[in-house]
Amino acid sequence: MKKAIVAALITAVIGWFFADWLYQLPEIGTIVAVAIMGGFIICFNEEKKDKEEFNKEE
């Protein structure tokens, strides 16, 4: 659960940063935030899958 909270906070900060930094394209912040969160989801799913495979081998 801690990883999910940290991922959400990082995503929000990065989205805010890009929306503020590229003020001419405010929607870019949302796009970047969604892309970052997608990366976190994929990463967490891979870790979970690796743990499950490791437990099956034992």
C-alpha positions in Angstrom: 0.0 0.0 0.0 2.9 2.3 0.7 4.2 1.9 -2.8 0.8 2.9 -4.2 0.6 6.0 -2.2 4.1 7.0 -3.1 3.4 6.3 -6.8 0.2 8.4 -6.6 2.1 11.3 -5.0 4.9 11.2 -7.5 2.4 11.1 -10.4 0.5 14.1 -9.0 3.7 16.1 -8.5 5.0 15.3 -12.0 1.7 16.0 -13.6 1.5 19.4 -11.8 5.1 20.2 -12.7 4.5 19.5 -16.4 1.2 21.4 -16.5 2.8 24.4 -14.8 6.1 24.2 -16.8 4.4 23.9 -20.1 1.6 26.3 -19.4 0.8 26.7 -23.1 -0.2 23.0 -23.2 -2.0 22.3 -19.8 -3.3 18.9 -21.0 0.3 17.6 -21.3 0.5 17.4 -17.5 -2.4 15.0 -17.4 -0.9 12.9 -20.3 2.4 12.7 -18.5 0.8 11.8 -15.2 -1.2 9.0 -16.7 1.9 7.7 -18.5 3.9 7.7 -15.3 1.2 5.9 -13.4 0.9 3.3 -16.1 4.6 2.7 -15.7 4.2 2.2 -12.0 1.3 -0.2 -12.5 3.4 -2.3 -15.0 6.4 -2.3 -12.6 4.3 -3.3 -9.6 2.6 -6.1 -11.6 5.9 -7.4 -12.8 7.2 -7.5 -9.2 4.1 -9.4 -8.0 4.4 -11.8 -10.9 8.0 -12.5 -10.1 7.2 -13.1 -6.5 4.5 -15.6 -7.4 6.8 -17.5 -9.8 9.5 -17.6 -7.1 7.1 -19.0 -4.5 5.9 -21.7 -7.0 9.4 -22.9 -7.5 9.9 -23.6 -3.8 
